[in-house]
Amino acid sequence: MKIYADNAATTKMSRDAIDAMIPYMEEIYGNPSSLYEIGQIAKESLENARARVAKVLNCEPREIYFTSGGSEADNQAIISAAKIGERKGKKHIISTKFEHHAVLHTLNKLEKEGFEITLLDVHSNGVVTAKQVEDAIREDTALVTIMYANNEIGTVQPIEEIGKVCREKNVFFHTDAVQAIGHVPVDVQKDNIDMLSLSAHKFHGPKGVGVLYAKKNIFLSNIIEGGAQERGKRAGTENLPGIMGMTVALEKAVANLDNYTVKLLPLRDKLIAGLDKISYSELNGDRDARVPGTVNFCFEGIEGESLLLLLDDKGISASSGSACTSGSLDPSHVLLAIGRPHEVAHGSLRLSLGEDTTEEEIDYIIKSVSEVVDYLRNMSPFWRDLVNGKRPHVFAE
Ligand SMILES: *Cc1c(COP(=O)(O)O)cnc(C)c1O
């Protein structure tokens, strides 16, 4: 059996998205900035895509900027808000400890440039509250940036309430919604969002293309300088095939959200119940405040990498937030943020399901993970110490 359970890392492109791209490589390959016919047809398609994306997010077309993906959108949103704040003498930014590195590393850079960054603690259930945000906002706060859904553990934040607090306090609010769109309803008006980032390859679109939504009163700073594309805010010839594929994938993901949720929730909950039966294991993040597809567990006495390699042998593609994936020996900053101790944070497993996931696959995953965890524990001197009582357990049995 071959099972892809790493949809939070990237997704397979949908046939519709691929089909939507092909004409823009074979026929309508003109540069949207060119004045002759195939340039102008390309330009019309680009503006049509912008209007369609705006409709999905419930904003105006001129508030949509096409980028190279989620990372670029996060960088541009944060740097723009920082520069606007700086001009008004506001150099404080609020975020959380469990953001994506596209956010955290941008904030690190700003900190070196003299900004003060407050990273909010995340509760053990993987959720940040609006009250925490409210308490952290100061006179000199330029931006609040908090992800909609976490990429490692899948927990969903109370974005509408957080946005409301920011509106009341007159502070810009950005959200990295890369893991949320197509998984939970997102509406920039209802959710009080000023800026939002998306990435096409997380919802069955192509890699290397994304969206920055920025409310029309926000003056964006350029990350990429050059031509006057994207109303002068993002230089470079537009990736029109990618944009067309992304637009179709986005419309489809959002239109299919109800079906997807109804299909995935029972599978997700079956997976959680099955993995919960493994001794000394715990689900990471709230049971309910999570996207329908993502499940993340910690197992005591296990190294995440060994688990992944053995699951790969059984045909299962999954992920672990720790070590190898990030090329370092540090455990996942997300698991540490929700209070997992180092030794447990190393033994994590993320399984992210998709619309093609079947019940047979869930059964096979549960069986395989149980076998592999047993196998690894039997070989582990660390586990032996736990069993012999030489070390205390972190989790209950
Ligand atoms: C994948 C991801 C990103 C980065 O998006 P890219 O398009 O790969 O640059 C940013 N934030 C979150 C939460 C993600 O999951």
Residues whose N, C-alpha, C, O or C-beta is under 5 A from the ligand:
A	BS01	LIG	A8 S68 G69 G70 S71 E72 H100 A102 A149 N151 D176 V178 Q179 S199
